Amino acid sequence: MHVNIYLLSIIIFILGLLTGALALFFTGRKHRAPSRGKVGIGPSSVAGRGAFALEKINEGEVLERCPALEVTESDVGGELVNYVFYGNTERSRLVVMGYGMLFNHSFEPNVAYWLDDTATGPELVLYALRTISKGEELFYNYGKEWWSTRQEAV
């Protein structure tokens, strides 16, 4: 009798695993790219990752308000140098949270930003310069000063 209960337990366990695997397969559960609001992150043809419009975005529409941590220039090093913004003073830098730091550069941008000093600290506010189509990559202009501090050719 013990053998039959043991065998029955194994069969029920295996059937449970198969049922779960089939349920996942048929419900189409797939990996989805990260997204927030109308902005998603995906592979860019320009460089590594980029931000993309998940739906149409109207001119002037705010895409994201990104909280920022203001640090000194000496606090920033390594690869992070390529992902910070200039702060309120010559030596301050902003480490931007959210998707704001993943937008790539273009000299013909479709997105711009302004710095908003809020009660909880600085925020980078990203907005559309023109109507942006669904699927279009989002770019802002890093500025001449950013490029002048890099050795890469523009």
N, C-alpha and C positions, 0 to 999 in steps of 0.2 A: 504494500500500500504506500510506503514511503517513496518508492521509486516513481510511482505514478504521479504523486503530488509534485515531486521535484521536476519531472518531465513536463507536466502541465504548466508549472510556473515559468519554465524556460520558453515554452511555446507562446504563452501569453505575453511575456516580455518582448520576444521577437516580433510578434504581431503588432504590439504597441509601437515599436520602433519603425516598422514598415508603414504603419498608418500615419505616423507623424511625418515621415519622409515624403510620402505621397501627398499629404495635405500641403506641405510647403511647395512641392513641385507644381501642383495644380492651381494653387492660389497665385502663382506668378510672383512670389516674393523675391525681389531682386535688389541688388545694391543700388542705392540712389545717391546721386551726387549731393553734397551739402548745399542747402539753400536757406535763405532768409528773405521773406517778402518776395519782391520781384527780382532778386539777385541770387544767382547760383554760381558755384565754383566748379570749374572743369579744366581739362587740358587746353592749353592755348597754343595756337600756331606761332605766336610771337616768342613766348618764353615760359616754359614750365607750366604753371597754373595761371588761370585768369578768371575774371569775373564776367558773367554773361547775363543778359536780360532773359528772364524766364517768361516774360510776357511783354507786351508793348508798354513802353514808358513814355509819358508825355513830356514835352519841353518844360523845363522849370520844376518838374516833379522831384521831390526829395527821395533818393534811393535808400539812404541809410544815414543815421546819426551814430558816429563811431566815438565812443569814449576814448580819451587819450591820456596817457601818463606822461607828464612833463618831466624830463630828466636833463642832466647836463651833457654836453658834448663828450666829456670824458667817460661818461657811463656807457657809451655806445661803442661797440667794437665788433670785429669779425663780420659775418654775413649780415648782421642786424643793421649795419650802416646803410645797406641798400633798401631798408624797409622803414626808415624813420622820416619824419617830416621836420621842417624847421619850425621852431617854437616862437614864442613872443620876443625873445632876445637873441642876440647874435650867437650865444653859446648854448642856448637851450634847444632841445630836440623833443619831438613828440613820438611816443610809441603808441601807435593807433591800434585799438582793439577792433574786432569784427572783420568784415570783409574788406574794409577800406585799404588795408595794406597789401591786398592781392590784385589791385587794379594795375594793369600794365600801362606803359607810356605810349603816347602818340603825339606828334606835332599837330595833328588834326583831331583833337579829343572830342568825345561825345559827352563827357562828364567833367564837371569842375567841382570845387569845394570851397568852403569858407570855414574859418575857425570861429567857433562860438564859445565864449567863456560863460559857462553855466554855474549855478550854485554848487554843483557837485564836481566841477573841474572842467577842463577844456574838452570840447567835442568837435570832431571834424564832420562837417555836414556835406554829404555828397549829393549833387543834383544834376539833372540832365540838361545839357546845353541845347539839345534839339530832340525831336522825337526819335526814339530808339526802337528798332524792331525786335520782336521776339527772336532769341538766338544770337543776337549781335553781341560781340565782345565789347566790354566797357573799358574805355581808356580815359586817362587824364594826362595832361602835359606835366612832366616832372620839372620843367623849367631849365633855363640855361645854366643857372648856378649849380643845380644838381649834376648836370652833365660835365660842367667844368671841373668838378672835383673827382671825376672818374677818368680812368685812362682809356676806356673803351671809346671807339669811334662812334659817332652818332650815325 
